[in-house]
Amino acid sequence: MSFLSITGLVKRFGGLVATDRFHLELPKGELHALIGPNGAGKTTLMGQITGELAPSEGDIRLDGQSILGWDAPRRALAGIARSYQITQLLKGFSVLENVQMMVQARQGHSFRFWGPVGRQGDIVQPAMEALDHMGLAHRAHGDVMALAHGEHRQLELAMALAMKPRLLLLDEPLAGMSQAESATMIDLLKRLKGHYTILLVEHDMQAVFSLADRISVLVYGRAIACDTPSGIQRDEDVRRAYLGDE
């Protein structure tokens, strides 16, 4: 049984079909990349998985259970985390306190960072573990606004990991990064690979081909191919529709 199963997914906005009969079977532990030109429907597809958008047709199942009708908070608590959603960092607080916010959300605590919360092991320990996974443990007690852009993206991922996700949706984690920052992020994602089921949207093809187990190519909301990285590189339809423009 696939961990994430998407069947016949359709999303219409009036006369526009943004998702066109999309199918995906994602096994547990796989890193699956979604690629395609701008406007291909990648972000719309991710929004339907997280519960931000309701499909017009089709079904989405997580570990065998349909999650249609579940709102975004319920899906998050069920283990679906999307990195790009965490865009509002708490200015004036430390890197660690920003991750603690997500630990508290998962555990159902109120959001109180001052006082004894900062000394509670059940909050501090998982927050530090998430920071360590993303190479930021040494920055834990620094001001969040002192981080460089690449470190901000690492922090967003640490915050997602603090939710203990079973399915991790990454929306262009390398966007805006320098070459050195991108190399660091790719190394960190390789460390996560196999430990999490990951759906990755990314325009950096070098990163995609080095990270992905399989790749789906979207064009106008329709998957024109789903294959291994080597198979995608050899696919003439894909080259004409997308890779040939790179």
Order of alpha helices (4+ residues) and beta strands (2+ residues): beta-beta-beta-alpha-beta-beta-alpha-beta-alpha-alpha-alpha-beta-alpha-beta-alpha-beta-beta-alpha-alpha
